[in-house]
Amino acid sequence: MSLEIKTLVVGPFQCNCSVIVCKQTKEAIVIDAGDEFPKIKKALTDLGANVVFSVATHAHLDHIGAFSELKSFSPKTQIALHRDDEFLYKILPDQGRMFGFSYDMPPLIDRYLQDEEEIQFGQQKFSVIHTPGHSPGGICLRFEAGSLAPEPVVFSGDTLFRSSIGRTDLWGADHSQLIKSIKQRLLTFDDQTRICPGHGPNSSVGLERRENPFL
């Protein structure tokens, strides 16, 4: 495979944070740096990674809580998320207070990701899939077969979990929109497509199509 991956479970909400490195160039992206930056830093150091993008699948606190520390550690890292979640990103301190945590304002956004955009890092790339519902700017990230695994891989954030879906009782969420996003943007992929969610174990499109009780 042309990419190397290290997935860490971070923070009290047990967010899956993934460090993905281009083997040829060592350029890397970090998906959902939500908390426990020392663990993320160790993974980056162990992999010899040069972070190009810190990507948020959405801007809830448990997925962006370590962005400031990552930016301080690697100032050239571009903070990237969908524009429709910018309002959530900017109220990180307020989100924290609701759950009893303290956060400073996160760093400025460097890049707004768009639906069906392809993002290059090193000699590799991924595509962006806008999947609103859990939050207005929720996105999934798709890697082609052969780059991370023999099958295509989709990082689904909190849109789709193994046998579950994202909650829709937070800011800007919409249950019917979430179901539409899953059915029209994710379940259209081949059954073997691997699903790597924002929390919990991996799954596949085929498994969720057959067995997910919410769908």
C-alpha positions in Angstrom: 0.0 0.0 0.0 1.2 3.5 -0.7 -0.1 5.0 2.5 0.6 4.2 6.2 -2.0 4.7 8.8 -2.0 4.9 12.6 -5.4 5.3 14.3 -5.6 6.5 17.9 -8.6 6.6 20.3 -8.4 9.9 22.0 -10.3 11.9 24.7 -13.2 11.2 27.0 -15.5 10.7 24.0 -13.2 8.1 22.5 -12.8 9.7 19.1 -10.9 7.8 16.4 -8.1 10.1 15.3 -6.1 8.9 12.2 -2.7 9.8 11.1 -2.2 8.9 7.4 1.2 9.2 5.8 2.4 9.1 2.2 5.2 6.5 2.3 7.1 8.1 -0.6 7.2 11.7 0.8 6.3 11.4 4.5 3.7 14.2 3.9 0.7 13.4 6.1 -2.8 14.3 7.1 -4.4 14.1 10.5 -8.1 13.3 10.6 -10.1 14.5 13.7 -7.4 15.5 16.1 -9.9 15.7 18.9 -7.8 15.4 22.1 -4.7 14.0 23.8 -2.3 15.7 21.6 0.8 14.0 23.2 -0.5 10.7 21.8 -0.9 12.3 18.3 2.5 13.9 18.5 4.1 10.6 19.4 2.5 8.9 16.4 3.6 11.7 14.1 7.2 11.5 15.4 7.3 7.7 15.2 6.1 7.8 11.6 8.4 10.7 10.7 5.4 12.5 9.4 5.3 16.1 8.0 1.7 17.2 8.5 0.1 19.0 5.6 -3.5 19.0 6.6 -5.5 18.7 9.9 -8.9 17.7 8.6 -12.1 17.8 10.6 -14.9 15.5 9.5 -17.1 17.9 11.4 -16.5 20.6 14.1 -17.8 19.1 17.3 -15.4 19.5 20.2 -14.3 15.9 20.4 -13.0 16.1 16.8 -11.2 19.4 16.9 -10.0 19.8 20.5 -6.3 19.2 19.7 -6.2 21.5 16.6 -4.5 24.3 18.4 -1.7 22.1 19.8 -1.2 20.4 16.4 -0.9 23.8 14.7 1.6 25.0 17.3 3.6 21.9 16.9 3.5 22.0 13.1 2.8 25.7 12.0 2.6 24.9 8.3 -0.3 22.5 8.8 -3.4 23.7 7.1 -6.6 23.5 9.1 -9.3 22.1 6.8 -13.1 21.6 7.2 -16.3 22.3 5.4 -17.5 25.9 5.5 -21.0 24.9 6.8 -19.4 23.9 10.1 -17.4 27.1 10.5 -19.9 28.4 13.1 -19.4 25.3 15.2 -15.6 25.6 14.9 -15.7 29.1 16.2 -17.8 28.3 19.2 -15.4 25.6 20.5 -15.1 27.3 23.9 -18.9 27.3 24.3 -19.1 23.7 23.2 -16.6 22.9 25.9 -18.4 24.7 28.6 -21.6 22.6 27.9 -19.6 19.5 28.7 -17.4 20.8 31.5 -14.2 21.3 29.4 -12.1 24.4 28.8 -10.9 25.3 25.3 -9.3 28.4 23.9 -10.4 29.7 20.4 -9.1 27.3 17.8 -6.6 28.4 15.1 -7.8 30.1 11.9 -9.2 27.9 9.2 -6.8 27.7 6.2 -8.9 25.8 3.7 -12.6 25.2 3.2 -13.3 21.7 1.8 -15.9 21.3 -0.9 -18.1 18.3 -2.0 -16.3 16.0 -4.5 -13.1 18.0 -4.2 -9.9 16.0 -4.4 -7.1 16.9 -2.0 -3.5 16.0 -2.7 -0.8 15.3 -0.1 2.5 13.9 -1.1 1.9 11.5 -4.0 -1.5 10.5 -2.7 -5.0 12.0 -2.6 -8.5 11.6 -1.1 -11.9 12.9 -2.1 -14.4 14.8 0.0 -18.0 13.8 0.3 -20.4 16.3 1.9 -22.8 14.4 4.2 -24.8 16.9 6.2 -27.2 15.7 9.0 -25.1 15.1 12.1 -23.9 18.6 11.5 -24.4 21.0 8.5 -20.8 20.7 7.3 -20.2 17.0 8.1 -18.0 15.3 5.5 -16.6 11.9 4.8 -13.2 11.2 3.2 -12.7 8.5 0.6 -9.5 6.8 -0.4 -9.3 4.7 -3.5 -8.7 0.9 -3.4 -5.0 0.0 -3.1 -3.9 3.2 -1.3 -4.8 2.3 2.3 -6.2 -1.1 1.9 -7.1 -3.5 -1.0 -10.7 -2.1 -0.9 -11.8 1.6 -0.9 -11.8 3.2 2.5 -14.2 5.9 3.7 -13.6 7.9 6.9 -17.3 8.5 7.9 -16.8 10.8 10.9 -20.0 10.7 12.9 -22.3 10.3 9.9 -22.2 6.5 10.0 -21.1 4.0 12.7 -21.1 0.3 12.9 -24.8 -0.6 13.3 -25.6 3.0 14.2 -25.7 6.6 12.9 -24.7 10.0 14.3 -26.9 11.8 16.8 -29.1 14.6 15.5 -29.9 16.6 18.7 -27.0 19.0 18.5 -26.5 22.4 16.7 -27.8 22.4 13.1 -28.4 18.6 13.0 -31.2 17.1 10.9 -32.2 13.5 11.1 -33.9 13.2 7.8 -31.0 14.9 6.1 -28.6 12.5 7.8 -30.5 9.4 6.5 -30.6 11.0 3.0 -26.8 11.6 3.1 -26.1 8.0 4.1 -28.3 6.4 1.6 -27.5 8.7 -1.3 -23.8 9.4 -0.7 -22.4 6.3 1.2 -24.6 3.3 0.5 -24.1 3.8 -3.2 -20.5 2.5 -2.9 -19.6 -1.2 -3.4 -20.3 -3.5 -0.5 -16.6 -4.1 0.3 -15.9 -0.4 0.9 -14.5 -0.1 4.3 -16.1 2.3 6.8 -13.8 3.9 9.4 -16.1 5.9 11.7 -15.4 8.7 14.1 -16.1 6.4 17.1 -16.1 2.6 17.5 -15.0 -0.3 15.3 -14.8 -0.3 11.5 -17.5 -1.7 9.3 -18.3 -2.0 5.6 -20.9 -0.6 3.3 -22.4 -4.0 2.7 -22.7 -4.7 6.4 -24.4 -1.4 7.1 -26.7 -1.8 4.1 -27.9 -5.3 5.4 -27.9 -4.8 9.1 -27.9 -1.2 10.3 -31.3 -0.9 12.2 -31.5 2.9 11.5 -31.4 2.4 7.7 
